[in-house]
Amino acid sequence: MLSILAKSILSIYLRPVNHNVLKVKKGLKFIGVLAIASVLFYSCDQKTASTSETAASGEGMAAGDMKVAFVYTDSVINKYDYFKKMSEEITSKGQRFDSDLQSRAKGFEQEVATFQQTGGNMTPNQARAKQDELMQKEQNLMTYRNNLMQELSADEAKLMNDVYEQVQTYMKDYAKENGIDLILSYTRGGAMWYANDAIDVTASVVEGLNKKYAANPAGATPATAVPADTTAKK
């Protein structure tokens, strides 16, 4: 009965680690929402400031005087060299985790199979002790798997946050250097339905972002986080 239960649980909980969870679409909607929120906040803030200034000086920025541009957010992220490099590292890490997990799961299944074959030669007390041992190993294995998945998820979330902050910082500098008042973020299903290609600065932003990264890779790479505890008794 233990072997049937163990294999049933393994089939549910010990599926291979998904190496493709890093797809940028996971974070694009989040980034798009933040970007639009930032735009709205900026617009409201500017409007409030303009109202105050207008009251004091009688002047303000007319809508026609604003220089607006936009970027395809998915292209900026996917073509950012730092993102590509870190994504590959996390994918490789996931593959190592998967290999280790599969090895441990196979060893456990073999141990269960051996017990099924030889358990009849044990005394009742020995059989119960072995069952308890195997159940504990099974629990340790599931805990180990969960820890691995949590560590990968944390790595992915941190990468998306780091990339967002880096892109946002660069966008501010880019806007100042090019006299742009507003840079919008275009994502499929986002708040912006149409924009003239003439104000698309995606390629220029990607080029500048990668030049900045190439000039100082260490400046973009955050300090290595302490990994989650992935130890487990075999």
KASUL-V128532 format. One record per run of one state. SS is the DSSP state (a for helix, b for strand, c for the rest). FROM is the first residue (numbers start at 1). LEN is the number of residues. If there is no record, write none. Layout:
BEGIN
ss from len
SS FROM LEN
SS FROM LEN
END
This chain:
BEGIN
ss from len
c 1 1
a 2 12
c 14 11
a 25 33
c 58 5
a 63 3
c 66 2
b 68 5
a 73 6
c 79 2
a 81 41
c 122 2
a 124 54
c 178 4
b 182 5
c 187 10
a 197 3
b 200 1
c 201 1
a 202 14
c 216 1
a 217 4
c 221 14
END
